[in-house]
């Protein structure tokens, strides 16, 4: 037997505690999404800064060659 199709016009009414829990859950999920977006933006910003710093350090390292090592006499 087929399950009856769900019609959005006939939603069951939530009790007061269920509606409060639903509101709290919805708010918590939105806060979690906002925090995740901020964290991802910060991570991207820090990654770009790190890559720029590494590129600058690499450019300095390749422009100044290291002096040759002298061997110690035994």
N, C-alpha and C positions, 0 to 999 in steps of 0.2 A: 504494500500500500504506500502511496506517495505521502510525504509530509505536506501539511498545508503551507501554502506560500505565505511568507511574512509580509504583511501590509503595514507600512509605516504610519498609516492613519490610525491604526488600532493598537498603539503601544500601551502596555500595561502601566498603570500609575504606580510610581515608586512610593514607598512609605517615607515618612519624614526622615528616619535614620538613613535609609538608602539614598535619598536625595542629598543629604548632607555628606554622606560618604562619597557619592559620585562627584559632588562639587569639590571636595577636598582632593580627591584623586585627580580630577581634571586640572586643578591649580598646581598640584605637585608635579604632574607630568609637564606642564608648561614651564615651570621653574627649572626642571631638569633639562629640558630642551634648550632653554636660554643659557644655562650654565655650560652645557656641552658646546654650544656655538661660541661662547666667549673663550672657552678653553681651546677650541680648535683655532680660533683667530690668534690667540696668544702663541700657540705652538707654531703656527705658520710664520708669525712675525719674528719669533726667536730663531727659527730655522733659517730664515733669510739673513738675519743679522750674523748668525754663526757662519753661514756660507760666505758672506761678504768678508768677514774677518779672516777666514781661512784663505780666501783668494788673495787678500792683501798680504798676508804673511807669506804665502807661496811666491808672490811676485817679488817680495823683498829677499827671500831666500835664494831665488834663482839669479838675482841680479848681482849678488855679492858672493863669489865663490870662496870656499873655505881654503885657508892656507894649507899647504901640504904638511904632513906630520914629519917630524925629524925622528930618526931612529936613535935610540940610546946605544952607547957603546958598552959592551959587556965588560 
